[in-house]
Amino acid sequence: RLYYGERTSDDLCFVEDFVKWEAAGVEVVPVLSQSPDEWQGRLGYVQNALEEDGVPIPRNSGALLCGMKGMAESVKDILTKAGTFEGRVLTNF
């Protein structure tokens, strides 16, 4: 899964590529922290969406995290508590 967090739908990049990524087997999960009423997707924060969805096969999972340090630390904590090896969780800081 690719969790992609932004404030609003106007901030989302690469939206035109989502269909290609999904066709290649990557489930794209956009999550908005601030949204107009017409948004039909996930609301909140990436780490909350991941926690709600769970990590199906933690020992076979890995993550490349980039963005806000607090988000990355929260996601890393969720993944490692679920059983993902810490060495498979990479950050941009």
Buried (B, 14 or more C-beta within 10 A) or exposed (E): BEBBBBEEBEEBEEEEEBEEEEEEEEEBBBBBBEBEEEEEEBEBBBBBBBBEEEBEEBEEBEBEBEBBEEBBBBBBEBBBEBEBEEEBBEBEE
